[in-house]
Amino acid sequence: MRLLILGVSRNKREIEKRKIKIKKNRELAREVARYRVRYLMRENAIRSIASLKIENMGRE
């Protein structure tokens, strides 16, 4: 019986560890997504400003 109980407790511990790992990965993924969105927004802003400047140069 003692072996069974040990096995169960060990499994519970492993499951808890896995849950913590998944949680950390989710948080990391969220941060990466946030960074990616910021980066894309910056890229788009730079492109639109550049295209506007080019258009203005053509008019002058």
C-alpha positions in Angstrom: 0.0 0.0 0.0 2.8 2.4 0.9 4.3 2.1 -2.7 0.9 2.9 -4.2 0.6 6.0 -2.0 4.1 7.1 -2.8 3.4 6.6 -6.5 0.3 8.8 -6.3 2.0 11.6 -4.4 4.9 11.5 -6.9 2.4 11.8 -9.8 0.7 14.7 -8.1 4.0 16.5 -7.7 4.8 15.9 -11.3 1.4 17.2 -12.4 1.9 20.3 -10.2 5.4 20.9 -11.8 3.9 20.5 -15.2 1.1 23.0 -14.4 3.7 25.5 -13.2 5.7 25.0 -16.4 2.6 25.5 -18.6 1.7 28.6 -16.7 5.3 30.0 -17.2 5.2 29.2 -20.9 1.8 30.9 -21.3 3.2 34.1 -19.6 6.3 34.0 -21.8 4.1 33.5 -24.9 2.0 36.5 -23.9 5.0 38.7 -23.5 6.4 37.6 -26.8 3.1 38.3 -28.5 3.0 41.8 -26.9 6.5 42.5 -28.1 5.7 41.2 -31.6 2.6 43.5 -31.7 4.6 46.5 -30.6 7.4 45.7 -33.1 4.9 45.3 -36.0 3.1 48.5 -35.1 6.5 50.4 -35.1 7.4 48.8 -38.5 4.0 49.9 -40.0 4.4 53.4 -38.6 7.9 53.7 -40.1 6.7 52.4 -43.4 3.7 54.8 -43.6 5.9 57.8 -42.6 8.4 56.8 -45.2 5.8 56.4 -47.9 4.2 59.8 -47.0 7.7 61.5 -47.3 8.2 59.9 -50.7 4.8 61.1 -51.8 5.5 64.7 -50.6 8.9 64.6 -52.4 7.2 63.7 -55.6 4.8 66.7 -55.3 7.5 69.3 -54.6 
